[in-house]
């Protein structure tokens, strides 16, 4: 088995986990930089998947299963957005080209994202794997994920003998989460879009490791380990619920000014408050996980709320105790003008006329 993105926290965890599986003879961990964590007994190969050399790695080790985790919205080390995009898109193209030429590859697992659905005002309440997006992402990691999936579909047509599994993860959180959204939720004060309280879904990093293990194996009886699957924990949380559970006050910003705030936060290096993240924090996104359960046979251990609670426990205390934030939100929700602000009451419900 070959695993890309081994220098990332998630890739390293998966490498350490999968090598303990008795059905896996050998694990080849690949990345362009040396990992800062242990990889157990895996063989680490320093290789840039953007270069043709990745084909030699597949051939030399007679790889039969490829788990492509080097698709990310955040740079490692000194790399910037350009490096991330090249690795996501060009790296995936090179890797797929190498897999296409390899006679030994029989299974391919791709880490993708529910961001491929975009976030738009006329979105359906729940996306299924076959729901076309109302507005395709125009940039950032979401656009990278759309392009990656397009190349993967082309590969699947050219190599029908290879089982291809695409996992569209909701926002990944947990104590060790490393993503733009985790950085945003770690801010002492959360800038939000005035008049909107988006619905969010999360998947725990432990569940991510578990489902990757299922997808990289031969399917069990009654399941199918190929196709495209949404991966998320049960339930949803409103952004206002997230802020009060963290004890972090919010600063509602009019939509036209949100971009300026995002640019300022990027300039000082606090978080990558990108346009795609702004759209998520405006309109939200919820996906169906029926196929994950019924076809892939995976049942997450953590719900969305439990995932967020585990993340919150790993964070430094907020500026205010959660109960203080909650009381303030409750008072706002009871005011006559609250119907247009998207605030929530103590039970997490929204006023009838609040915006999504």
C-alpha positions in Angstrom: 0.0 0.0 0.0 1.2 3.5 -0.9 0.0 6.5 1.1 0.6 10.1 -0.1 0.7 13.1 2.3 2.6 11.2 5.0 4.1 14.4 6.4 0.7 15.7 7.3 -0.8 14.9 10.7 -3.7 13.0 9.2 -1.5 11.1 6.7 0.9 10.1 9.5 -1.9 8.8 11.7 -3.3 6.7 8.9 0.2 5.3 8.1 0.7 4.2 11.7 -2.8 2.7 11.9 -2.9 0.8 8.6 0.5 -1.0 9.1 -1.0 -2.8 12.1 -3.6 -4.4 9.9 -2.7 -8.1 9.3 -4.0 -7.9 5.7 -1.4 -5.2 4.8 2.0 -6.6 4.0 3.9 -3.3 3.6 3.2 0.5 3.7 5.1 3.0 1.5 4.7 6.5 2.9 5.3 9.3 0.4 5.7 13.1 0.8 7.8 15.9 -0.6 9.2 16.8 2.8 10.3 14.6 5.7 7.6 14.2 8.4 8.0 15.6 11.8 6.3 12.6 13.4 7.0 8.9 13.6 5.7 6.5 10.9 6.3 3.2 12.7 7.6 0.5 10.5 6.5 2.1 7.2 9.1 2.8 4.5 9.3 6.5 3.9 10.1 7.7 0.4 10.8 11.3 -0.1 9.2 12.1 -3.5 7.2 14.9 -4.9 4.0 13.6 -6.5 4.2 16.5 -8.9 7.2 14.9 -10.6 7.2 11.8 -12.8 9.4 10.0 -10.2 6.3 8.8 -8.5 5.8 6.3 -11.3 9.1 4.7 -10.4 8.1 4.4 -6.7 4.9 2.5 -7.8 6.9 0.2 -10.0 9.7 -0.5 -7.6 7.4 -1.5 -4.8 4.7 -3.3 -7.0 2.0 -1.2 -5.2 -1.5 -2.6 -5.4 -3.4 0.0 -3.3 -2.9 3.8 -3.4 -4.4 6.0 -0.7 -4.1 9.6 -1.9 -4.3 11.9 1.1 -2.1 14.8 -0.2 -5.1 16.9 -1.2 -5.4 19.7 1.3 -6.6 23.3 1.8 -3.6 24.2 3.9 0.1 24.5 3.1 2.8 22.6 4.9 5.9 24.5 6.0 6.7 27.6 4.0 4.5 26.6 1.0 1.8 29.0 -0.1 -1.4 28.7 -2.0 0.4 28.2 -5.3 2.3 25.2 -3.9 -0.9 23.8 -2.4 -2.8 24.1 -5.7 0.1 22.5 -7.7 0.2 19.6 -5.2 -3.6 19.1 -5.2 -4.1 19.3 -9.0 -0.8 18.7 -10.8 0.3 16.2 -8.2 -3.0 14.2 -8.5 -2.6 14.3 -12.3 0.9 12.8 -12.1 -0.2 10.2 -9.5 -3.1 9.1 -11.7 -0.9 8.9 -14.7 1.5 6.7 -12.8 -1.4 4.5 -11.5 -2.8 4.2 -15.1 0.5 2.8 -16.3 1.0 0.4 -13.3 -0.2 -3.1 -13.9 -0.2 -3.9 -10.2 -2.5 -1.1 -8.9 -6.0 -2.5 -8.1 -7.4 -0.1 -5.6 -7.4 3.7 -5.4 -8.7 5.8 -2.5 -9.0 9.6 -2.9 -9.5 12.1 0.0 -11.9 14.8 -1.3 -14.3 17.3 0.4 -17.9 18.2 0.5 -16.7 21.6 -0.6 -17.2 20.4 -4.2 -20.9 21.2 -3.7 -20.1 24.9 -3.1 -22.2 27.1 -0.9 -24.9 29.2 -2.5 -28.2 30.9 -1.4 -30.4 28.5 -3.4 -28.7 25.3 -2.4 -30.9 22.3 -1.4 -31.3 21.6 2.3 -29.3 18.4 1.9 -26.8 17.4 -0.8 -26.6 13.8 -2.0 -23.6 12.4 -3.9 -25.5 13.0 -7.2 -26.8 16.5 -6.5 -25.3 19.0 -8.9 -24.0 22.2 -7.2 -26.0 25.4 -7.9 -22.8 27.3 -8.3 -19.4 25.6 -8.9 -16.6 26.8 -6.6 -14.6 29.5 -8.4 -11.4 29.2 -6.5 -9.4 27.9 -3.6 -9.4 24.4 -2.2 -13.0 23.8 -3.3 -12.1 24.3 -6.9 -9.0 22.1 -6.5 -11.3 19.3 -5.2 -13.6 19.7 -8.2 -10.7 19.4 -10.6 -9.2 16.4 -8.7 -12.5 14.5 -8.9 -12.8 15.2 -12.6 -9.3 13.7 -13.2 -10.3 10.7 -11.0 -13.4 10.1 -13.1 -11.3 10.1 -16.2 -8.9 7.6 -14.6 -11.8 5.3 -13.6 -13.0 5.2 -17.2 -9.5 4.4 -18.5 -8.9 1.7 -15.9 -12.2 0.0 -15.1 -10.3 -2.8 -13.5 -9.2 -0.5 -10.6 -11.7 -0.1 -7.7 -11.9 3.7 -7.1 -13.3 5.2 -3.9 -13.7 8.9 -3.5 -14.4 10.1 0.1 -16.0 13.5 0.4 -15.3 14.6 3.9 -17.2 17.3 5.8 -15.1 19.7 7.8 -12.6 17.6 9.7 -12.2 18.5 13.4 -10.7 17.0 16.5 -7.9 17.8 19.0 -5.2 17.8 16.3 -7.3 19.3 13.5 -5.2 21.3 11.1 -7.4 23.2 8.6 -8.5 26.7 7.8 -11.8 26.2 9.5 -10.1 25.0 12.7 -7.9 28.1 12.6 -11.0 30.3 12.2 -12.7 28.6 15.2 -9.6 29.2 17.2 -9.8 33.0 16.9 -10.5 34.8 20.1 -13.5 36.6 18.4 -15.3 35.0 15.5 -16.2 37.4 12.6 -19.5 36.2 11.1 -21.7 37.4 8.2 -24.4 39.7 9.5 -27.9 38.2 9.1 -26.8 34.5 8.6 -26.4 31.6 10.9 -25.1 28.7 8.7 -25.7 25.0 9.3 -22.4 23.1 9.6 -21.4 19.4 9.7 -18.2 18.0 11.1 -16.4 14.6 11.0 -14.0 13.6 13.7 -10.4 12.9 12.7 -10.6 9.4 14.4 -13.6 8.5 12.1 -11.6 9.8 9.1 -8.9 7.2 9.9 -11.4 4.5 10.4 -13.3 5.1 7.1 -10.0 5.3 5.2 -9.2 1.9 6.5 -12.5 0.5 5.3 -12.1 2.1 1.9 -8.6 0.7 1.4 -9.6 -2.9 1.9 -11.5 -5.4 -0.1 -15.3 -4.9 0.5 -16.9 -6.9 3.2 -20.0 -9.0 2.3 -23.0 -6.7 1.6 -20.9 -3.6 1.1 -19.2 -1.9 -1.8 -15.9 0.0 -1.5 -16.0 1.9 -4.7 -17.9 5.0 -5.7 -18.3 8.4 -4.2 -19.4 8.9 -0.6 -20.2 11.8 1.7 -18.5 11.3 5.1 -19.9 13.3 8.0 -21.1 12.8 11.6 -24.8 12.7 12.4 -26.6 16.0 13.0 -25.7 19.7 12.3 -24.7 22.7 14.4 -25.4 26.3 13.8 -22.4 28.7 13.8 -24.0 30.5 16.7 -24.1 27.3 18.7 -20.4 26.7 17.9 -19.4 30.1 19.1 -21.3 29.8 22.4 -19.8 26.3 23.1 -16.4 27.8 22.6 -17.1 30.8 24.7 -16.0 33.0 21.8 -18.1 36.1 21.0 -19.0 36.9 17.4 -18.7 40.1 15.5 -21.3 40.3 12.8 -19.9 42.0 9.7 -22.0 43.1 6.7 -21.5 40.8 3.8 -19.7 43.4 1.5 -17.2 44.1 4.3 -16.4 40.4 5.0 -13.9 40.2 2.2 -11.9 43.1 3.7 -11.9 41.3 7.1 -10.7 38.1 5.4 -7.9 39.9 3.7 -6.8 41.5 7.0 -6.8 38.2 8.8 -4.7 36.6 6.0 -2.3 39.5 6.0 -1.5 39.0 9.7 -1.4 35.2 9.3 -4.2 34.5 11.7 -6.3 32.3 9.4 -7.0 31.7 5.7 -10.3 33.4 5.6 -10.8 32.7 1.9 -13.8 33.5 -0.3 -14.9 29.8 -0.2 -14.8 29.8 3.6 -16.8 33.1 3.6 -19.5 31.4 1.5 -19.6 28.4 3.9 -20.0 30.8 6.8 -22.8 32.5 5.0 -24.9 29.7 3.5 -23.6 26.6 5.3 -23.7 23.1 3.8 -25.3 19.8 4.8 -24.9 16.5 3.1 -26.7 13.1 3.2 -24.7 10.2 4.6 -27.1 7.4 3.6 -24.7 5.9 1.1 -21.9 6.0 3.6 -23.9 3.8 5.9 -25.9 1.6 3.5 -23.3 1.0 0.7 -19.9 1.7 2.3 -21.0 0.2 5.6 -19.4 2.9 7.7 -21.0 4.2 10.9 -19.1 7.1 12.5 -18.5 6.9 16.2 -18.8 10.7 16.7 -21.8 12.9 15.9 -21.2 16.4 14.6 -21.9 17.8 18.1 -19.6 15.2 19.8 -16.9 16.0 17.2 -17.1 19.7 17.9 -17.1 19.1 21.7 -13.9 17.2 21.4 -12.4 20.0 19.4 -13.6 22.6 21.9 -12.0 20.7 24.8 -8.6 21.0 23.1 -8.9 24.8 22.7 -7.7 27.5 25.1 -10.6 29.1 27.1 -12.6 31.7 25.2 -12.7 35.4 26.1 -16.0 34.7 27.9 -17.4 31.7 29.7 -19.8 29.8 27.4 -22.7 30.4 29.7 -22.1 34.2 29.4 -22.1 34.0 25.6 -25.2 31.9 25.8 -27.1 34.4 27.9 -26.1 37.2 25.6 -27.4 35.3 22.6 -30.6 34.5 24.3 -31.3 38.1 25.1 -30.6 39.1 21.5 -32.9 36.3 20.3 -35.7 37.7 22.4 -35.5 41.2 20.9 -38.0 42.2 18.2 -35.2 42.9 15.7 -33.6 39.5 16.1 -35.6 37.9 13.4 -33.2 39.3 10.7 -29.9 38.6 12.5 -29.8 34.8 12.4 -29.2 34.5 16.2 -30.4 31.5 18.1 -32.1 30.9 21.4 -31.0 28.7 24.3 -32.3 25.6 22.7 -30.4 26.2 19.5 -33.5 27.1 17.5 -33.8 30.0 15.1 -36.5 32.7 14.9 -39.0 32.0 12.1 -37.7 34.7 9.8 -34.0 34.4 10.4 -31.7 34.0 7.4 -29.8 30.8 6.8 
